[in-house]
Amino acid sequence: MNKGILYLLPNTISDGEWQNVIPKGVQEESLPLRHFIVENLRTARRFLRKIGYTANFDEDVTFFELNKHTLEKDIPSFLEPLNNGHDIAIISESGLPCVADPGNVVVEMAQTLNIEVKPLVGPSSIFLSLMASGFNGQNFAFIGYLPIDNSQRIKAIKNLETRIYKENQTQIFIEAPYRNQKLFEFMLQHCKASTKLCIAKEVSAHNEYIKTKTIAQWKKQKVDIQKQNTIFLLYK
């Protein structure tokens, strides 16, 4: 029996029209699938219904939840349908699976087991922000989250600035939405005045906001990004 394929199914990154960011071919490949690995069952179901998925979730579809509550010993069982010839899709909570997303653990196992992994085209707020920032798109690093502790955060920001100026490398990072405003104000205090900061808020949504300014310029402008999905980029 041939093994199934592990699809990496992108999700939308805003509440806008899904047709603007999910290609029709991706939608068509998704509709026949009956096994999914997801971060959150409720939001995954909502996304699938949004793109026209009609199968009965309770009777015909199997979901495996992969998040901070998942036990490591349970993850190998998620791949059992693949060994039985059934295709599976990983759905991210937002954007591309395995990019700032826990799905890479499953993909690593699939690669080890010689299972075909098929990434599907979709949106990424990280890359869309980089495109619109005007920063170096040939040498960049996605850092994820910065430390919460103030002293460690100062050290992390100084390290990022060192890489910007010495390596000509764009630095990209995120924060929990409810801590966005605090991080922004923290950078105004501790980054060099000449360092450039791009704020990319609610990318692809109707209220999208993407602006690049120096730290000195940001200090003169009032910004409200609290509780809004935001990507931060630093460059020289």
N, C-alpha and C positions, 0 to 999 in steps of 0.2 A: 504493500500500500504506500502510495506517495504521501509525503508529509504535507501539511497545510502551509499556507503562507502567512507570515506575520506582517500585517499592514500597519503603517503608522499614519493614523487618520488625524489631520489637523482640525482644530476647532476655531471658531470665530474668536476675535479678540475685543469685540465691542458688541453693543446691542443694535448695530446697523444691519442693513440687509445682508444676509449670508451670501447671496449671489455675487456680491461685490468682492468677496475674498476667498470663497471656496469654489474651485473650478467645477463645471458640470460633470466632467469625467470623474472627479473624485466622488461626487455625490452618487453617480451611477455605480461605481465600484463598491460603495458602502452599503447600498440597499440590500444586496443578497446576503450580507454577513449576519451570522447568528451568535457569534461569540465576541465579547468585548472585555478589555481590561481598562478600567477607568479609575480616576481619583475619587469621584463623587457620583454615586448612582443617580441621584435626582437630576443633577445638571447634565449628565451624559444622556439620560433619556430625553430631556428637554431639547438638547442639541439635535439628536437623531430625529425627533419628531419635526423639528424646524426644517430639516433638509428633505423631508418627505418620507421618512422611514415609517412603514405601516405594519410591520410584524408585531404580534402580541408579545409584549415584554414578559408577561408572567408565564406564558405557556411555551413560547418558541425561542426565547432568547436567554443566553447565559451571560451573566456579568460577574467579573472578578474585580474586587476593589483593591487598588494599590495606592496606599497613602501611609502616613506616619503611624497608623494603627495596625498596619499589616505585619504579621509575623514573618520573619525571613524564611522560616521552615515551610511556610505555606506557598511561597511564590513558585517553586517548581511545578506544583500541581496546576498552575494556571496554563502551563504549556501542554498539558495532556491532550486537549482537543487537536492540537497541531500534529501530534504523533498519530492520531487517529484519522488524519486526512482532512480535518476541518480548518478553515481559515479563521484567524483571529485578528482583531484590530485593537490597537492601543489608542485611546482617545485622551488627549490632554485636556486639562481644565480650560486652558486658553492657549491658542496658537499651536506651535509645533510640538508633537510628542518628543520627549527626551531632551528638549532644550529648556533649561530651567524647570525640569519636570522629572519625576522619579522613574519614568518608563525605561530608562537606559538599563536598569537592572534586568528587566525581562529580555531586552534586545541582546544583552551580553550573553545570557543563557542560550538564547536562540542561535546566536552565532556559534557558540561552542557545540551545539547539537546539530550544526550544519542545516539549520532551517532557513529557508529563504526569507529575507527581510525586505519589504517593499515600502519605501517612504513615499508618501503622497504629497503633492504640492499644496501649500497653504500659507497663511499669513504668520509673520513673526514680528511682534512689536519691537523686538531688539534690533532686527535688521532694517525694518522700516525707519526706525529712529536714526540709525546710523546713516542710512541713505540721505535723510533730510537734514542732518546736522551740519554738513559741510566739513566734517572731520575725516581723518585718514581711514579709508575703507580697505586699505591693503595691509594694514598692520594694526590690529585691535585685539582687545581682550574683554571678555565678559566675566566680571568678578562675582556676580550674584549679590549677596547681601554683605554690607559692611558690618563690622562689630558694633554692638550696642553700647558697650562700655566706652565712656567718653575718651579716656586716655588711649585705649586701643584704636578707637575710631580716628583720633588725630593722627596716630602713627600710620594707620592704613591710608589715610588721605595723603599724607606726606610721601608715602611709598608710591602711590599712584601718580602723583605729580612728578616724582623722580623719573618714573618710566615714561611719562609723557614727553619730558624734555630731553632725556638721554636716549630713548629708544624710538622716539617719534611714533608712539603707540597710543591710539585712542583707548580710553578706559570707560567701560560701560557697566553700570550697576543698577540695582533696584532696591526698594525698601517696601515694607508693609505699608499699604496706603494710609493707615492712621498715623504713621510716623513720618510721612513725606515732608510735611512742613518743617518739622524739627530738623530733619536732615538738610533741607535746603538752607535754613538759617545757620546751621552748623558749618556748612561749606562757605557761606559768606564770611564767617568769622575766621576760618582756618586755611582757606585756599589763597594763593597769590592773587593779587588784584588783576594781573594780566592773563591768568589762566581762563580759558573759555569753558563755559558750562552750557550744555544744551539740555533743555527740559522738554521732554516729549510726553505730553499728557493725553490720555484717552485716544491713542492712535487708532485711526480708521473709524472713530465714532463721529457723530454729528458735531460734537463739541471738541474735536481734536485741536490741540495747541502744541506747536513745535517751534521753539525759539532758541537761537544761539546768541549768547552775549558773553562779554568778559565778566568776571566776578565784580569788578568795579562798576560795570553798567547795571548788573542785577541789583546791586545795593541801592540803586536809585529807583527801582521799580517794585511795585507791590505785586506779589504773586500768591495765588491761593491754589494749592495743589493737595490740600488735606483730603484724605479719603478718596483720592482719585488715582486711577492706575497710571503710574508715571515711570518713565525710563530716564535715568540720568547719564549723561556722557560728559567726560572731561577731555580736553585737548589743549594744545598750546596755541 
